[in-house]
Amino acid sequence: MSSVAAFQDLTDNLPDWVEAYRAYAAEGRVATYIPELAHAPQQALGITLHHKSGAVISAGDAGMPFTLQSISKVFTLLLALMDRGEKAVFEKVGMEPTGDVFNSMLKLELVQPGKPFNPLINAGAIVISSLIRGDSPEHKAERIVRFIRELAGDEGPSINEHVYRSEAETANRNRSLAYFLKDNKVLDEEVEPTLDVYFRQCAIEVTCAQVARMGLVLANDGADPFTGRELIPKRYVRIAKSFMVTCGMYNASGEFAIQVGIPAKSGVAGGILALVPGELGIGIIGPALNDKGNSTAGVHLLRLLSERYDWSMF
Ligand SMILES: NC(=O)CC[C@H](N)C(=O)O
């Protein structure tokens, strides 16, 4: 289907599909380990698609704000690459999927030299947060927020202080990971200031439209889709997209590659950022998560769309 025909088809059908796919929320559960996330409505489902032509389509609860959580890891990776270069970043994190859950400690002890396997698991993302340039955690987080706003083409994204504090007060697991990394001499910065950056980046609040626009920049190899200005070097976008395919959906990334076949990154608030290279960016919110921690209705919806419009890269 040509992209013009596909957008007409989407306009005609997307609202009905979203309403029908809400039912999949019953298969999942809203995350509660960050107490503030537990308030999200189980049945919510929203999506925005932003095509490079400028066409934008939204349906369902696309206007509902949610926090980026792990989706932020793609963007801190990009910022760290822009701040420090490829060599410095990959001295600290690897390039391989783990097959373990996103907050696992297992391989940090089992596999020498104890550096995180990739930048999209929590351990890797915590190290990446320590590489962002800035004079203080607030300054580093402010630079991340500014970067997100630039890619979203919108001044809207900002830190949700309730979610930030809620995670900071309860993050025993991430604290353990960070202390472990410090002991392994992978983390050079102090633990608490590094975690402070990490919790803030996870708590950046967005909408589906903003996420779709961020995805469109990645789909466009890092150039602003409308002015052509380079926002991110193409090489770094390629690295990020490769990680999204191999690690973006945690330990369900292989299945997602087979069923959907496009770069994507999910977050524990139920968000998904996805993109069809050269074509469009996608933002989804569906707070009920499956057993791998991905939005259950969101993944089902992406599978439907990918099959219908033949999006798979493979
Ligand atoms: N999977 C996620 O989205 C994890 C992010 C969350 N802030 C955490 O560290 O646990």
The ligand as a MOL file (V3000), in Angstrom:
LIG
                    3D

  0  0  0     0  0            999 V3000
M  V30 BEGIN CTAB
M  V30 COUNTS 10 9 0 0 0
M  V30 BEGIN ATOM
M  V30 1 N 11.4830 -0.5850 32.0490 0
M  V30 2 C 11.5210 0.6620 32.4030 0
M  V30 3 O 10.8740 1.5260 31.8240 0
M  V30 4 C 12.3960 0.9180 33.5650 0
M  V30 5 C 12.5050 2.3710 33.9300 0
M  V30 6 C 12.2910 2.6130 35.3880 0
M  V30 7 N 12.4910 4.0010 35.6900 0
M  V30 8 C 13.2310 1.7480 36.2000 0
M  V30 9 O 14.3650 2.0670 36.3190 0
M  V30 10 O 12.8660 0.7440 36.7290 0
M  V30 END ATOM
M  V30 BEGIN BOND
M  V30 1 1 1 2
M  V30 2 2 2 3
M  V30 3 1 2 4
M  V30 4 1 4 5
M  V30 5 1 5 6
M  V30 6 1 6 7
M  V30 7 1 6 8
M  V30 8 2 8 9
M  V30 9 1 8 10
M  V30 END BOND
M  V30 END CTAB
M  END
